[in-house]
Amino acid sequence: MRLHVSREEAWRRAGTRRVFLTDAEFEARHLQDRRQPPAADHHLEVTSLDVEVQVEAVRRLWQPTR
C-alpha cells in the first residue's frame, strides 16, 4: 500500500513535524517518489482525505475479495 500526496500537501504536512531533510533533499525525494514510485499492490492518493477517510480507504482495499 502506497499513500501519496501532492507536493504542496507534503510541504504542509512536513511543517507540522520535525524534518530531518534539507529543502533540496525534500524536493528531490518527493520528485523521485513521483517519477519512480515504489512497487505496491495499491497506490492511494490521499491529498484531500482526512485521517478517518484514509483509514477507511485502506481498510476497504485490504479486505479480502469474495
PyMOL Python script that loads the backbone (N, CA, C, O; Angstrom):
from pymol import cmd

cmd.read_pdbstr("""\
ATOM      1  N   MET A   1       0.844  -1.163   0.000  1.00  0.00           N
ATOM      2  CA  MET A   1       0.000   0.000   0.000  1.00  0.00           C
ATOM      3  C   MET A   1       0.897   1.235   0.000  1.00  0.00           C
ATOM      4  O   MET A   1       1.734   1.408   0.886  1.00  0.00           O
ATOM      5  N   ARG A   2       0.713   2.081  -0.991  1.00  0.00           N
ATOM      6  CA  ARG A   2       1.468   3.340  -1.063  1.00  0.00           C
ATOM      7  C   ARG A   2       0.482   4.480  -1.001  1.00  0.00           C
ATOM      8  O   ARG A   2      -0.397   4.610  -1.854  1.00  0.00           O
ATOM      9  N   LEU A   3       0.636   5.307   0.017  1.00  0.00           N
ATOM     10  CA  LEU A   3      -0.161   6.523   0.131  1.00  0.00           C
ATOM     11  C   LEU A   3       0.682   7.672  -0.386  1.00  0.00           C
ATOM     12  O   LEU A   3       1.853   7.788  -0.022  1.00  0.00           O
ATOM     13  N   HIS A   4       0.115   8.525  -1.226  1.00  0.00           N
ATOM     14  CA  HIS A   4       0.891   9.655  -1.722  1.00  0.00           C
ATOM     15  C   HIS A   4       0.050  10.922  -1.730  1.00  0.00           C
ATOM     16  O   HIS A   4      -1.177  10.894  -1.813  1.00  0.00           O
ATOM     17  N   VAL A   5       0.772  12.036  -1.639  1.00  0.00           N
ATOM     18  CA  VAL A   5       0.132  13.353  -1.577  1.00  0.00           C
ATOM     19  C   VAL A   5       0.810  14.290  -2.572  1.00  0.00           C
ATOM     20  O   VAL A   5       1.899  14.006  -3.071  1.00  0.00           O
ATOM     21  N   SER A   6       0.154  15.399  -2.847  1.00  0.00           N
ATOM     22  CA  SER A   6       0.738  16.412  -3.720  1.00  0.00           C
ATOM     23  C   SER A   6       1.970  17.023  -3.051  1.00  0.00           C
ATOM     24  O   SER A   6       2.167  16.903  -1.842  1.00  0.00           O
ATOM     25  N   ARG A   7       2.779  17.670  -3.856  1.00  0.00           N
ATOM     26  CA  ARG A   7       3.968  18.349  -3.337  1.00  0.00           C
ATOM     27  C   ARG A   7       3.578  19.363  -2.272  1.00  0.00           C
ATOM     28  O   ARG A   7       4.203  19.435  -1.213  1.00  0.00           O
ATOM     29  N   GLU A   8       2.541  20.148  -2.557  1.00  0.00           N
ATOM     30  CA  GLU A   8       2.103  21.171  -1.615  1.00  0.00           C
ATOM     31  C   GLU A   8       1.644  20.564  -0.298  1.00  0.00           C
ATOM     32  O   GLU A   8       1.947  21.083   0.777  1.00  0.00           O
ATOM     33  N   GLU A   9       0.910  19.462  -0.392  1.00  0.00           N
ATOM     34  CA  GLU A   9       0.442  18.803   0.827  1.00  0.00           C
ATOM     35  C   GLU A   9       1.597  18.174   1.589  1.00  0.00           C
ATOM     36  O   GLU A   9       1.599  18.165   2.820  1.00  0.00           O
ATOM     37  N   ALA A  10       2.579  17.650   0.866  1.00  0.00           N
ATOM     38  CA  ALA A  10       3.765  17.104   1.533  1.00  0.00           C
ATOM     39  C   ALA A  10       4.465  18.197   2.335  1.00  0.00           C
ATOM     40  O   ALA A  10       4.876  17.968   3.472  1.00  0.00           O
ATOM     41  N   TRP A  11       4.603  19.392   1.742  1.00  0.00           N
ATOM     42  CA  TRP A  11       5.227  20.511   2.464  1.00  0.00           C
ATOM     43  C   TRP A  11       4.384  20.933   3.661  1.00  0.00           C
ATOM     44  O   TRP A  11       4.920  21.217   4.732  1.00  0.00           O
ATOM     45  N   ARG A  12       3.057  20.973   3.480  1.00  0.00           N
ATOM     46  CA  ARG A  12       2.180  21.367   4.593  1.00  0.00           C
ATOM     47  C   ARG A  12       2.341  20.386   5.753  1.00  0.00           C
ATOM     48  O   ARG A  12       2.496  20.796   6.903  1.00  0.00           O
ATOM     49  N   ARG A  13       2.303  19.099   5.447  1.00  0.00           N
ATOM     50  CA  ARG A  13       2.436  18.081   6.492  1.00  0.00           C
ATOM     51  C   ARG A  13       3.809  18.125   7.140  1.00  0.00           C
ATOM     52  O   ARG A  13       3.935  17.943   8.351  1.00  0.00           O
ATOM     53  N   ALA A  14       4.841  18.368   6.336  1.00  0.00           N
ATOM     54  CA  ALA A  14       6.194  18.465   6.891  1.00  0.00           C
ATOM     55  C   ALA A  14       6.288  19.621   7.881  1.00  0.00           C
ATOM     56  O   ALA A  14       7.049  19.558   8.846  1.00  0.00           O
ATOM     57  N   GLY A  15       5.519  20.666   7.639  1.00  0.00           N
ATOM     58  CA  GLY A  15       5.528  21.812   8.541  1.00  0.00           C
ATOM     59  C   GLY A  15       4.917  21.533   9.903  1.00  0.00           C
ATOM     60  O   GLY A  15       5.028  22.357  10.811  1.00  0.00           O
ATOM     61  N   THR A  16       4.279  20.391  10.056  1.00  0.00           N
ATOM     62  CA  THR A  16       3.642  20.045  11.333  1.00  0.00           C
ATOM     63  C   THR A  16       4.504  19.136  12.196  1.00  0.00           C
ATOM     64  O   THR A  16       4.101  18.737  13.288  1.00  0.00           O
ATOM     65  N   ARG A  17       5.704  18.809  11.696  1.00  0.00           N
ATOM     66  CA  ARG A  17       6.573  17.898  12.456  1.00  0.00           C
ATOM     67  C   ARG A  17       8.031  18.240  12.214  1.00  0.00           C
ATOM     68  O   ARG A  17       8.357  19.034  11.332  1.00  0.00           O
ATOM     69  N   ARG A  18       8.884  17.646  12.987  1.00  0.00           N
ATOM     70  CA  ARG A  18      10.318  17.857  12.838  1.00  0.00           C
ATOM     71  C   ARG A  18      10.786  17.207  11.539  1.00  0.00           C
ATOM     72  O   ARG A  18      10.466  16.049  11.273  1.00  0.00           O
ATOM     73  N   VAL A  19      11.536  17.945  10.736  1.00  0.00           N
ATOM     74  CA  VAL A  19      12.018  17.461   9.448  1.00  0.00           C
ATOM     75  C   VAL A  19      13.531  17.293   9.520  1.00  0.00           C
ATOM     76  O   VAL A  19      14.228  18.162  10.044  1.00  0.00           O
ATOM     77  N   PHE A  20      14.034  16.194   9.003  1.00  0.00           N
ATOM     78  CA  PHE A  20      15.464  15.891   9.057  1.00  0.00           C
ATOM     79  C   PHE A  20      16.136  16.045   7.700  1.00  0.00           C
ATOM     80  O   PHE A  20      17.310  15.704   7.557  1.00  0.00           O
ATOM     81  N   LEU A  21      15.422  16.547   6.706  1.00  0.00           N
ATOM     82  CA  LEU A  21      15.962  16.750   5.369  1.00  0.00           C
ATOM     83  C   LEU A  21      16.108  18.236   5.090  1.00  0.00           C
ATOM     84  O   LEU A  21      15.369  19.056   5.636  1.00  0.00           O
ATOM     85  N   THR A  22      17.056  18.575   4.244  1.00  0.00           N
ATOM     86  CA  THR A  22      17.118  19.951   3.758  1.00  0.00           C
ATOM     87  C   THR A  22      15.967  20.147   2.782  1.00  0.00           C
ATOM     88  O   THR A  22      15.360  19.174   2.334  1.00  0.00           O
ATOM     89  N   ASP A  23      15.665  21.390   2.451  1.00  0.00           N
ATOM     90  CA  ASP A  23      14.609  21.661   1.472  1.00  0.00           C
ATOM     91  C   ASP A  23      14.920  20.980   0.145  1.00  0.00           C
ATOM     92  O   ASP A  23      14.030  20.406  -0.483  1.00  0.00           O
ATOM     93  N   ALA A  24      16.176  21.041  -0.282  1.00  0.00           N
ATOM     94  CA  ALA A  24      16.573  20.419  -1.546  1.00  0.00           C
ATOM     95  C   ALA A  24      16.392  18.902  -1.493  1.00  0.00           C
ATOM     96  O   ALA A  24      15.921  18.299  -2.457  1.00  0.00           O
ATOM     97  N   GLU A  25      16.762  18.287  -0.377  1.00  0.00           N
ATOM     98  CA  GLU A  25      16.583  16.835  -0.219  1.00  0.00           C
ATOM     99  C   GLU A  25      15.107  16.472  -0.233  1.00  0.00           C
ATOM    100  O   GLU A  25      14.708  15.484  -0.850  1.00  0.00           O
ATOM    101  N   PHE A  26      14.301  17.273   0.450  1.00  0.00           N
ATOM    102  CA  PHE A  26      12.857  17.033   0.498  1.00  0.00           C
ATOM    103  C   PHE A  26      12.272  17.085  -0.910  1.00  0.00           C
ATOM    104  O   PHE A  26      11.516  16.197  -1.303  1.00  0.00           O
ATOM    105  N   GLU A  27      12.618  18.123  -1.668  1.00  0.00           N
ATOM    106  CA  GLU A  27      12.129  18.277  -3.041  1.00  0.00           C
ATOM    107  C   GLU A  27      12.572  17.107  -3.911  1.00  0.00           C
ATOM    108  O   GLU A  27      11.774  16.552  -4.667  1.00  0.00           O
ATOM    109  N   ALA A  28      13.849  16.730  -3.805  1.00  0.00           N
ATOM    110  CA  ALA A  28      14.379  15.632  -4.613  1.00  0.00           C
ATOM    111  C   ALA A  28      13.674  14.321  -4.282  1.00  0.00           C
ATOM    112  O   ALA A  28      13.350  13.543  -5.179  1.00  0.00           O
ATOM    113  N   ARG A  29      13.441  14.081  -3.016  1.00  0.00           N
ATOM    114  CA  ARG A  29      12.771  12.832  -2.597  1.00  0.00           C
ATOM    115  C   ARG A  29      11.342  12.782  -3.110  1.00  0.00           C
ATOM    116  O   ARG A  29      10.884  11.744  -3.590  1.00  0.00           O
ATOM    117  N   HIS A  30      10.640  13.898  -3.011  1.00  0.00           N
ATOM    118  CA  HIS A  30       9.260  13.930  -3.487  1.00  0.00           C
ATOM    119  C   HIS A  30       9.213  13.712  -5.004  1.00  0.00           C
ATOM    120  O   HIS A  30       8.368  12.966  -5.498  1.00  0.00           O
ATOM    121  N   LEU A  31      10.116  14.359  -5.737  1.00  0.00           N
ATOM    122  CA  LEU A  31      10.171  14.200  -7.183  1.00  0.00           C
ATOM    123  C   LEU A  31      10.504  12.759  -7.567  1.00  0.00           C
ATOM    124  O   LEU A  31       9.896  12.202  -8.481  1.00  0.00           O
ATOM    125  N   GLN A  32      11.458  12.163  -6.878  1.00  0.00           N
ATOM    126  CA  GLN A  32      11.825  10.772  -7.157  1.00  0.00           C
ATOM    127  C   GLN A  32      10.637   9.847  -6.904  1.00  0.00           C
ATOM    128  O   GLN A  32      10.384   8.927  -7.681  1.00  0.00           O
ATOM    129  N   ASP A  33       9.919  10.091  -5.830  1.00  0.00           N
ATOM    130  CA  ASP A  33       8.754   9.267  -5.496  1.00  0.00           C
ATOM    131  C   ASP A  33       7.692   9.359  -6.584  1.00  0.00           C
ATOM    132  O   ASP A  33       7.036   8.364  -6.894  1.00  0.00           O
ATOM    133  N   ARG A  34       7.516  10.544  -7.168  1.00  0.00           N
ATOM    134  CA  ARG A  34       6.532  10.720  -8.242  1.00  0.00           C
ATOM    135  C   ARG A  34       6.992  10.080  -9.545  1.00  0.00           C
ATOM    136  O   ARG A  34       6.194   9.468 -10.256  1.00  0.00           O
ATOM    137  N   ARG A  35       8.286  10.221  -9.860  1.00  0.00           N
ATOM    138  CA  ARG A  35       8.802   9.684 -11.123  1.00  0.00           C
ATOM    139  C   ARG A  35       8.978   8.173 -11.093  1.00  0.00           C
ATOM    140  O   ARG A  35       8.736   7.492 -12.089  1.00  0.00           O
ATOM    141  N   GLN A  36       9.402   7.652  -9.944  1.00  0.00           N
ATOM    142  CA  GLN A  36       9.649   6.216  -9.795  1.00  0.00           C
ATOM    143  C   GLN A  36       9.002   5.733  -8.502  1.00  0.00           C
ATOM    144  O   GLN A  36       9.698   5.452  -7.526  1.00  0.00           O
ATOM    145  N   PRO A  37       7.685   5.636  -8.492  1.00  0.00           N
ATOM    146  CA  PRO A  37       7.031   5.198  -7.263  1.00  0.00           C
ATOM    147  C   PRO A  37       7.445   3.775  -6.890  1.00  0.00           C
ATOM    148  O   PRO A  37       7.671   2.937  -7.762  1.00  0.00           O
ATOM    149  N   PRO A  38       7.539   3.514  -5.602  1.00  0.00           N
ATOM    150  CA  PRO A  38       7.890   2.157  -5.180  1.00  0.00           C
ATOM    151  C   PRO A  38       6.798   1.171  -5.581  1.00  0.00           C
ATOM    152  O   PRO A  38       5.631   1.536  -5.728  1.00  0.00           O
ATOM    153  N   ALA A  39       7.192  -0.055  -5.752  1.00  0.00           N
ATOM    154  CA  ALA A  39       6.219  -1.096  -6.091  1.00  0.00           C
ATOM    155  C   ALA A  39       5.223  -1.256  -4.950  1.00  0.00           C
ATOM    156  O   ALA A  39       5.599  -1.276  -3.778  1.00  0.00           O
ATOM    157  N   ALA A  40       3.974  -1.368  -5.302  1.00  0.00           N
ATOM    158  CA  ALA A  40       2.920  -1.566  -4.299  1.00  0.00           C
ATOM    159  C   ALA A  40       1.714  -2.195  -4.988  1.00  0.00           C
ATOM    160  O   ALA A  40       1.491  -1.992  -6.181  1.00  0.00           O
ATOM    161  N   ASP A  41       0.956  -2.943  -4.236  1.00  0.00           N
ATOM    162  CA  ASP A  41      -0.264  -3.535  -4.785  1.00  0.00           C
ATOM    163  C   ASP A  41      -1.321  -2.463  -5.049  1.00  0.00           C
ATOM    164  O   ASP A  41      -2.129  -2.585  -5.970  1.00  0.00           O
ATOM    165  N   HIS A  42      -1.302  -1.414  -4.228  1.00  0.00           N
ATOM    166  CA  HIS A  42      -2.272  -0.327  -4.368  1.00  0.00           C
ATOM    167  C   HIS A  42      -1.556   1.003  -4.173  1.00  0.00           C
ATOM    168  O   HIS A  42      -0.671   1.132  -3.328  1.00  0.00           O
ATOM    169  N   HIS A  43      -1.955   1.987  -4.970  1.00  0.00           N
ATOM    170  CA  HIS A  43      -1.465   3.358  -4.840  1.00  0.00           C
ATOM    171  C   HIS A  43      -2.680   4.216  -4.546  1.00  0.00           C
ATOM    172  O   HIS A  43      -3.636   4.231  -5.320  1.00  0.00           O
ATOM    173  N   LEU A  44      -2.646   4.927  -3.434  1.00  0.00           N
ATOM    174  CA  LEU A  44      -3.808   5.694  -2.996  1.00  0.00           C
ATOM    175  C   LEU A  44      -3.430   7.161  -2.822  1.00  0.00           C
ATOM    176  O   LEU A  44      -2.586   7.496  -1.991  1.00  0.00           O
ATOM    177  N   GLU A  45      -4.053   8.027  -3.604  1.00  0.00           N
ATOM    178  CA  GLU A  45      -3.854   9.473  -3.499  1.00  0.00           C
ATOM    179  C   GLU A  45      -4.663   9.971  -2.302  1.00  0.00           C
ATOM    180  O   GLU A  45      -5.886   9.830  -2.277  1.00  0.00           O
ATOM    181  N   VAL A  46      -3.989  10.552  -1.314  1.00  0.00           N
ATOM    182  CA  VAL A  46      -4.673  10.950  -0.074  1.00  0.00           C
ATOM    183  C   VAL A  46      -4.573  12.446   0.218  1.00  0.00           C
ATOM    184  O   VAL A  46      -4.848  12.883   1.335  1.00  0.00           O
ATOM    185  N   THR A  47      -4.183  13.227  -0.783  1.00  0.00           N
ATOM    186  CA  THR A  47      -4.005  14.662  -0.569  1.00  0.00           C
ATOM    187  C   THR A  47      -5.217  15.308   0.090  1.00  0.00           C
ATOM    188  O   THR A  47      -5.072  16.074   1.042  1.00  0.00           O
ATOM    189  N   SER A  48      -6.389  15.009  -0.400  1.00  0.00           N
ATOM    190  CA  SER A  48      -7.593  15.687   0.099  1.00  0.00           C
ATOM    191  C   SER A  48      -8.378  14.861   1.112  1.00  0.00           C
ATOM    192  O   SER A  48      -9.500  15.222   1.469  1.00  0.00           O
ATOM    193  N   LEU A  49      -7.797  13.755   1.578  1.00  0.00           N
ATOM    194  CA  LEU A  49      -8.509  12.889   2.526  1.00  0.00           C
ATOM    195  C   LEU A  49      -8.050  13.149   3.951  1.00  0.00           C
ATOM    196  O   LEU A  49      -6.851  13.239   4.217  1.00  0.00           O
ATOM    197  N   ASP A  50      -9.013  13.270   4.873  1.00  0.00           N
ATOM    198  CA  ASP A  50      -8.615  13.382   6.269  1.00  0.00           C
ATOM    199  C   ASP A  50      -8.262  11.991   6.791  1.00  0.00           C
ATOM    200  O   ASP A  50      -8.458  10.995   6.096  1.00  0.00           O
ATOM    201  N   VAL A  51      -7.750  11.928   7.999  1.00  0.00           N
ATOM    202  CA  VAL A  51      -7.241  10.659   8.543  1.00  0.00           C
ATOM    203  C   VAL A  51      -8.306   9.569   8.547  1.00  0.00           C
ATOM    204  O   VAL A  51      -8.033   8.434   8.156  1.00  0.00           O
ATOM    205  N   GLU A  52      -9.512   9.904   8.982  1.00  0.00           N
ATOM    206  CA  GLU A  52     -10.570   8.888   9.072  1.00  0.00           C
ATOM    207  C   GLU A  52     -10.908   8.314   7.704  1.00  0.00           C
ATOM    208  O   GLU A  52     -11.108   7.107   7.568  1.00  0.00           O
ATOM    209  N   VAL A  53     -10.971   9.165   6.698  1.00  0.00           N
ATOM    210  CA  VAL A  53     -11.289   8.708   5.344  1.00  0.00           C
ATOM    211  C   VAL A  53     -10.138   7.870   4.788  1.00  0.00           C
ATOM    212  O   VAL A  53     -10.372   6.882   4.094  1.00  0.00           O
ATOM    213  N   GLN A  54      -8.901   8.257   5.088  1.00  0.00           N
ATOM    214  CA  GLN A  54      -7.747   7.469   4.660  1.00  0.00           C
ATOM    215  C   GLN A  54      -7.805   6.070   5.259  1.00  0.00           C
ATOM    216  O   GLN A  54      -7.599   5.077   4.562  1.00  0.00           O
ATOM    217  N   VAL A  55      -8.087   6.002   6.554  1.00  0.00           N
ATOM    218  CA  VAL A  55      -8.162   4.704   7.235  1.00  0.00           C
ATOM    219  C   VAL A  55      -9.237   3.832   6.594  1.00  0.00           C
ATOM    220  O   VAL A  55      -9.015   2.643   6.366  1.00  0.00           O
ATOM    221  N   GLU A  56     -10.384   4.404   6.305  1.00  0.00           N
ATOM    222  CA  GLU A  56     -11.468   3.641   5.698  1.00  0.00           C
ATOM    223  C   GLU A  56     -11.090   3.173   4.285  1.00  0.00           C
ATOM    224  O   GLU A  56     -11.411   2.048   3.902  1.00  0.00           O
ATOM    225  N   ALA A  57     -10.419   4.017   3.522  1.00  0.00           N
ATOM    226  CA  ALA A  57      -9.993   3.633   2.170  1.00  0.00           C
ATOM    227  C   ALA A  57      -9.003   2.471   2.228  1.00  0.00           C
ATOM    228  O   ALA A  57      -9.105   1.528   1.443  1.00  0.00           O
ATOM    229  N   VAL A  58      -8.062   2.537   3.141  1.00  0.00           N
ATOM    230  CA  VAL A  58      -7.088   1.447   3.299  1.00  0.00           C
ATOM    231  C   VAL A  58      -7.799   0.184   3.748  1.00  0.00           C
ATOM    232  O   VAL A  58      -7.519  -0.899   3.235  1.00  0.00           O
ATOM    233  N   ARG A  59      -8.699   0.306   4.683  1.00  0.00           N
ATOM    234  CA  ARG A  59      -9.456  -0.860   5.170  1.00  0.00           C
ATOM    235  C   ARG A  59     -10.191  -1.537   4.027  1.00  0.00           C
ATOM    236  O   ARG A  59     -10.172  -2.763   3.920  1.00  0.00           O
ATOM    237  N   ARG A  60     -10.841  -0.751   3.166  1.00  0.00           N
ATOM    238  CA  ARG A  60     -11.580  -1.327   2.031  1.00  0.00           C
ATOM    239  C   ARG A  60     -10.633  -2.080   1.090  1.00  0.00           C
ATOM    240  O   ARG A  60     -10.965  -3.160   0.601  1.00  0.00           O
ATOM    241  N   LEU A  61      -9.455  -1.503   0.844  1.00  0.00           N
ATOM    242  CA  LEU A  61      -8.512  -2.145  -0.057  1.00  0.00           C
ATOM    243  C   LEU A  61      -7.919  -3.419   0.541  1.00  0.00           C
ATOM    244  O   LEU A  61      -7.567  -4.337  -0.200  1.00  0.00           O
ATOM    245  N   TRP A  62      -7.805  -3.489   1.843  1.00  0.00           N
ATOM    246  CA  TRP A  62      -7.223  -4.655   2.497  1.00  0.00           C
ATOM    247  C   TRP A  62      -8.218  -5.784   2.737  1.00  0.00           C
ATOM    248  O   TRP A  62      -7.822  -6.906   3.054  1.00  0.00           O
ATOM    249  N   GLN A  63      -9.492  -5.497   2.589  1.00  0.00           N
ATOM    250  CA  GLN A  63     -10.473  -6.560   2.804  1.00  0.00           C
ATOM    251  C   GLN A  63     -10.322  -7.621   1.721  1.00  0.00           C
ATOM    252  O   GLN A  63     -10.133  -7.304   0.546  1.00  0.00           O
ATOM    253  N   PRO A  64     -10.407  -8.880   2.131  1.00  0.00           N
ATOM    254  CA  PRO A  64     -10.285  -9.952   1.132  1.00  0.00           C
ATOM    255  C   PRO A  64     -11.417  -9.866   0.109  1.00  0.00           C
ATOM    256  O   PRO A  64     -12.545  -9.502   0.442  1.00  0.00           O
ATOM    257  N   THR A  65     -11.100 -10.204  -1.130  1.00  0.00           N
ATOM    258  CA  THR A  65     -12.149 -10.236  -2.160  1.00  0.00           C
ATOM    259  C   THR A  65     -12.970 -11.495  -1.974  1.00  0.00           C
ATOM    260  O   THR A  65     -12.467 -12.538  -1.556  1.00  0.00           O
ATOM    261  N   ARG A  66     -14.212 -11.372  -2.287  1.00  0.00           N
ATOM    262  CA  ARG A  66     -15.130 -12.526  -2.097  1.00  0.00           C
ATOM    263  C   ARG A  66     -15.641 -13.026  -3.398  1.00  0.00           C
ATOM    264  O   ARG A  66     -16.417 -13.982  -3.430  1.00  0.00           O
TER     265      ARG A  66
END
""", "prot")
cmd.dss("prot")
cmd.show_as("cartoon", "prot")
cmd.util.cbc("prot")
cmd.orient("prot")
